[in-house]
Amino acid sequence: MIPITILLAEDHRIIREGLRQLLLSETDLKVIGEAENGRQAVSLTSQLCPDIVIMDVSMPLINGIEATRQIMQSTFKTKVIVFSSHSDDVYIEQAMAFGASGYLVKQTDTMCLPDAIRGAYHGSPFICPSRLSPPSCP
């Protein structure tokens, strides 16, 4: 089985390391790179061509929403899941308008992330929290 490749774009090292550890236990998922700012996320996406980018919203140099826009303009293969502590509709709407395949709040259960990655990879966009129901895995 060929794993789904992932780039983690998060400016807080401890969160990146936690995400990487969480995903290590998933045999069908593989972290191939890490970015600590938005500019690096765009550059590494171009170099590594991951299937999925997990993108924090609040990042230095280029914020995650703008980085998502740039990634979506430059590639058709890579999908972006915005991963944020912000659950405001404004952030969700902007991310989705720029082509994000999903929006996952950091307060969501940890086991939702692998399912969200698989869903985005297979073309099932999602928003968590849903405006229609309580937060749950896609």
Backbone bond lengths (Angstrom), bond angles and torsions (degrees), N, CA, C in turn:
res aa  C-N    CA-C-N  psi(-1)  N-CA   C-N-CA  omega(-1)  CA-C   N-CA-C  phi
1 M - - - 1.456 - - 1.529 108.74 -
2 I 1.306 116.65 131.44 1.459 122.17 176.39 1.527 107.90 -84.84
3 P 1.344 117.70 124.69 1.465 119.50 -177.33 1.527 112.66 -73.88
4 I 1.317 115.22 156.66 1.464 122.68 171.74 1.520 106.13 -76.69
5 T 1.333 117.28 124.19 1.461 120.91 -177.22 1.531 110.86 -90.82
6 I 1.334 114.72 142.53 1.464 120.86 -170.65 1.525 110.94 -133.64
7 L 1.324 115.78 137.87 1.456 123.31 169.34 1.525 107.01 -110.69
8 L 1.326 117.06 127.33 1.459 121.95 176.92 1.516 108.83 -95.74
9 A 1.321 117.53 121.48 1.459 122.71 178.73 1.527 108.04 -117.25
10 E 1.307 115.58 98.61 1.473 123.18 -174.83 1.518 107.43 -151.76
11 D 1.333 116.95 129.23 1.461 119.09 -176.41 1.529 113.98 -79.17
12 H 1.300 118.98 -16.83 1.467 121.42 178.99 1.528 109.61 -93.36
13 R 1.310 114.93 114.27 1.473 120.67 -175.53 1.522 112.63 -56.75
14 I 1.311 117.54 -42.60 1.467 120.52 -177.43 1.530 111.19 -62.81
15 I 1.318 116.96 -35.27 1.470 120.35 178.26 1.530 109.66 -71.96
16 R 1.348 117.09 -42.56 1.476 119.78 176.45 1.521 110.96 -58.06
17 E 1.330 116.37 -44.92 1.464 120.05 -179.53 1.528 111.03 -64.48
18 G 1.325 116.79 -39.60 1.461 120.50 177.22 1.523 112.32 -63.99
19 L 1.326 116.38 -42.37 1.464 120.44 177.41 1.529 110.64 -62.81
20 R 1.338 115.77 -44.82 1.468 119.45 179.29 1.527 110.76 -60.23
21 Q 1.328 117.26 -43.56 1.472 120.59 179.49 1.528 111.29 -63.98
22 L 1.317 116.36 -40.85 1.462 120.47 178.00 1.527 110.93 -60.38
23 L 1.324 116.44 -42.60 1.459 120.84 -175.60 1.532 113.07 -78.96
24 L 1.331 117.74 -20.52 1.472 121.38 178.66 1.525 112.86 -59.04
25 S 1.315 116.38 -30.95 1.468 119.79 -177.83 1.530 112.92 -78.06
26 E 1.316 117.46 -6.87 1.461 122.63 -178.48 1.530 108.84 -97.15
27 T 1.311 117.43 111.61 1.472 121.15 -174.33 1.524 113.91 -67.72
28 D 1.325 117.18 -20.30 1.464 119.67 -178.96 1.527 113.42 -97.69
29 L 1.340 116.81 6.30 1.463 121.53 -179.44 1.523 109.21 -124.11
30 K 1.343 116.84 140.61 1.466 120.42 -178.87 1.524 110.65 -140.86
31 V 1.322 116.55 119.66 1.466 121.65 175.33 1.526 107.78 -77.77
32 I 1.332 116.84 120.87 1.463 120.94 -178.06 1.523 112.74 -110.53
33 G 1.337 117.56 -4.34 1.461 119.92 179.40 1.505 111.75 -171.48
34 E 1.336 113.85 162.59 1.463 120.87 179.09 1.521 109.18 -139.66
35 A 1.320 115.93 138.56 1.457 122.38 178.36 1.518 108.84 -123.69
36 E 1.324 115.86 141.63 1.466 119.50 -179.38 1.525 112.93 -106.87
37 N 1.345 116.90 1.31 1.458 120.51 174.12 1.527 108.81 -153.17
38 G 1.309 115.96 167.19 1.449 120.53 -175.74 1.513 114.30 -64.59
39 R 1.315 116.92 -39.13 1.472 120.41 179.59 1.526 110.15 -63.26
40 Q 1.322 116.29 -42.41 1.462 120.44 178.51 1.535 110.60 -65.90
41 A 1.317 117.16 -36.22 1.470 120.79 178.33 1.524 111.03 -61.19
42 V 1.325 116.95 -43.95 1.465 121.01 178.93 1.523 109.85 -64.66
43 S 1.320 116.98 -45.41 1.459 121.61 -178.97 1.534 111.87 -63.50
44 L 1.333 116.82 -47.36 1.464 120.22 -179.54 1.525 112.31 -66.91
45 T 1.323 117.07 -32.52 1.463 119.56 176.09 1.521 109.78 -62.56
46 S 1.312 116.29 -42.28 1.466 120.92 178.65 1.534 111.34 -64.41
47 Q 1.321 116.66 -39.86 1.468 121.19 -177.78 1.530 112.94 -75.94
48 L 1.337 116.84 -45.24 1.464 121.75 -170.88 1.532 114.31 -93.84
49 C 1.325 116.85 -20.82 1.470 122.29 -178.61 1.538 112.47 50.76
50 P 1.333 117.97 56.08 1.467 119.18 178.68 1.524 110.43 -69.35
51 D 1.321 115.17 158.71 1.467 119.44 174.67 1.527 110.03 -71.12
52 I 1.341 116.19 -39.02 1.467 122.54 -174.51 1.526 109.71 -134.39
53 V 1.329 116.22 139.14 1.462 122.07 168.64 1.524 107.14 -113.39
54 I 1.328 115.93 126.62 1.464 121.25 171.20 1.518 105.11 -93.13
55 M 1.342 117.68 112.74 1.458 123.18 -167.96 1.530 112.68 -116.97
56 D 1.321 115.97 116.08 1.460 120.61 172.30 1.526 108.95 -70.16
57 V 1.334 116.85 149.22 1.465 120.62 179.05 1.522 111.05 -78.31
58 S 1.319 117.23 -49.26 1.468 121.90 -173.69 1.521 110.19 -91.00
59 M 1.335 115.13 94.82 1.456 120.18 -179.69 1.528 110.15 -134.83
60 P 1.338 116.08 153.95 1.467 119.00 179.25 1.536 112.50 -74.05
61 L 1.321 114.62 164.46 1.461 126.95 178.10 1.520 112.77 69.44
62 I 1.308 118.63 -58.56 1.465 122.66 172.04 1.525 105.69 -136.83
63 N 1.336 117.29 128.07 1.471 117.66 179.78 1.531 110.15 -70.24
64 G 1.313 115.74 164.71 1.462 121.31 -174.35 1.518 114.67 -64.04
65 I 1.320 117.29 -30.08 1.471 119.95 178.64 1.529 109.67 -68.60
66 E 1.326 116.99 -45.92 1.463 120.86 178.17 1.531 110.58 -66.79
67 A 1.317 117.64 -39.99 1.468 120.47 177.58 1.527 110.00 -62.00
68 T 1.324 117.01 -39.15 1.470 120.96 176.77 1.522 110.16 -60.91
69 R 1.327 116.72 -45.43 1.471 121.25 179.12 1.526 110.27 -58.11
70 Q 1.329 116.45 -46.13 1.466 120.37 -178.37 1.528 111.61 -65.81
71 I 1.311 116.89 -41.11 1.467 120.14 178.81 1.520 110.52 -64.05
72 M 1.320 116.85 -43.64 1.462 120.21 -177.76 1.527 111.40 -68.21
73 Q 1.330 118.04 -27.78 1.464 120.48 176.75 1.526 111.96 -75.63
74 S 1.335 116.53 -23.21 1.457 119.00 -172.96 1.522 114.72 -100.76
75 T 1.321 118.58 -13.78 1.457 120.28 -176.64 1.518 111.29 -146.44
76 F 1.316 115.69 148.82 1.458 119.72 175.97 1.518 111.13 -101.87
77 K 1.317 117.43 -19.78 1.451 121.60 -174.38 1.526 112.57 -81.36
78 T 1.324 117.64 -47.74 1.454 121.83 -174.39 1.521 111.32 -71.03
79 K 1.323 115.50 135.91 1.460 121.73 176.06 1.523 107.77 -112.61
80 V 1.318 115.85 148.33 1.462 121.32 -177.70 1.517 109.72 -116.53
81 I 1.323 115.07 131.47 1.463 122.24 169.40 1.515 106.21 -110.40
82 V 1.305 116.55 117.06 1.456 120.47 177.50 1.519 107.42 -78.97
83 F 1.327 114.80 131.99 1.461 123.38 -174.87 1.519 106.71 -125.15
84 S 1.337 117.22 110.85 1.457 119.29 -168.93 1.514 112.95 -147.53
85 S 1.316 115.04 158.25 1.464 120.07 172.14 1.533 110.33 -83.84
86 H 1.331 116.80 -10.85 1.466 121.92 179.74 1.528 110.72 -85.31
87 S 1.320 116.30 123.90 1.466 119.51 176.47 1.530 111.34 -110.73
88 D 1.322 116.38 12.42 1.463 121.38 179.65 1.523 111.10 -66.08
89 D 1.320 116.27 140.52 1.457 121.70 179.32 1.526 112.48 -55.45
90 V 1.333 117.55 -34.75 1.463 120.87 -177.58 1.527 110.60 -59.28
91 Y 1.325 117.61 -45.62 1.461 121.39 179.54 1.528 110.75 -65.81
92 I 1.305 116.02 -44.65 1.463 120.86 -178.68 1.528 110.06 -61.71
93 E 1.328 116.68 -48.36 1.460 121.08 -178.47 1.523 112.05 -62.87
94 Q 1.353 117.03 -41.18 1.464 120.21 178.37 1.520 111.07 -63.76
95 A 1.324 116.18 -47.17 1.472 120.24 -178.62 1.521 110.87 -59.95
96 M 1.309 116.86 -45.62 1.463 120.60 -178.41 1.536 110.88 -69.11
97 A 1.343 117.23 -36.69 1.461 120.58 178.27 1.529 111.38 -64.34
98 F 1.324 117.14 -31.66 1.462 121.32 179.32 1.521 112.64 -85.52
99 G 1.332 117.12 1.96 1.457 119.48 172.91 1.511 116.71 106.10
100 A 1.330 117.97 7.69 1.465 119.23 177.46 1.527 109.65 -60.58
101 S 1.324 115.83 145.67 1.469 121.28 178.79 1.509 112.02 -89.82
102 G 1.316 116.49 -5.32 1.451 119.68 178.96 1.508 111.86 -177.35
103 Y 1.310 114.89 167.08 1.464 122.50 179.50 1.517 106.73 -140.98
104 L 1.308 116.20 119.69 1.457 122.01 -175.83 1.523 108.55 -125.08
105 V 1.323 117.02 124.10 1.461 119.51 177.74 1.524 109.83 -82.11
106 K 1.330 115.03 145.82 1.462 120.85 -176.51 1.526 112.65 -65.45
107 Q 1.303 117.97 -18.21 1.460 121.41 -180.00 1.530 112.19 -79.57
108 T 1.309 117.92 -5.16 1.461 123.18 -178.70 1.519 110.48 -70.49
109 D 1.306 117.34 154.04 1.459 122.85 176.11 1.532 110.36 -52.82
110 T 1.326 117.11 137.68 1.464 121.13 -175.63 1.526 113.44 -59.44
111 M 1.291 118.14 -32.03 1.462 120.07 -177.62 1.525 112.99 -75.29
112 C 1.322 117.27 -6.30 1.467 119.47 175.26 1.521 111.48 -72.82
113 L 1.328 117.73 -28.72 1.459 119.88 -176.24 1.532 112.98 -60.09
114 P 1.332 119.65 -52.04 1.477 118.16 178.28 1.530 112.61 -57.76
115 D 1.320 117.16 -40.06 1.467 120.08 178.54 1.530 111.03 -66.22
116 A 1.329 116.74 -38.32 1.463 120.80 178.42 1.527 110.69 -64.23
117 I 1.326 116.68 -40.17 1.468 121.13 178.69 1.523 109.92 -62.90
118 R 1.308 116.49 -48.07 1.468 120.05 179.51 1.529 111.03 -61.13
119 G 1.329 116.32 -42.38 1.460 120.19 179.44 1.514 112.27 -62.08
120 A 1.325 116.90 -46.69 1.465 120.87 179.37 1.528 110.67 -62.79
121 Y 1.308 116.52 -41.91 1.470 121.32 179.96 1.531 110.78 -59.39
122 H 1.322 116.21 -38.14 1.471 120.74 -178.10 1.529 112.87 -92.02
123 G 1.341 117.07 9.94 1.454 120.67 172.89 1.516 116.25 87.39
124 S 1.328 117.22 21.76 1.467 120.84 178.16 1.522 110.17 -106.21
125 P 1.329 117.76 91.75 1.463 119.71 179.52 1.529 110.68 -66.40
126 F 1.325 115.68 152.41 1.462 120.00 -178.98 1.514 109.26 -150.98
127 I 1.307 114.46 161.89 1.463 122.41 172.55 1.509 106.45 -133.27
128 C 1.300 117.11 127.12 1.453 121.73 177.57 1.523 107.24 -134.11
129 P 1.316 120.58 110.62 1.450 124.18 17.79 1.521 112.41 -83.80
130 S 1.296 115.34 144.74 1.452 121.00 174.90 1.513 108.49 -72.55
131 R 1.296 116.36 142.48 1.465 119.39 176.33 1.520 110.88 -72.80
132 L 1.313 115.98 -13.03 1.462 119.38 -175.85 1.520 113.07 -102.37
133 S 1.323 117.96 -18.24 1.462 120.00 -177.01 1.521 109.56 -150.33
134 P 1.337 117.65 166.73 1.466 120.01 178.58 1.524 110.67 -63.26
135 P 1.371 116.66 156.51 1.455 119.42 -179.99 1.527 112.09 -57.02
136 S 1.318 115.29 135.54 1.466 120.88 176.43 1.518 107.29 -155.82
137 C 1.294 115.46 170.90 1.462 119.03 178.69 1.515 109.15 -70.17
138 P 1.356 116.10 148.48 1.468 119.28 178.62 1.509 110.86 -67.71
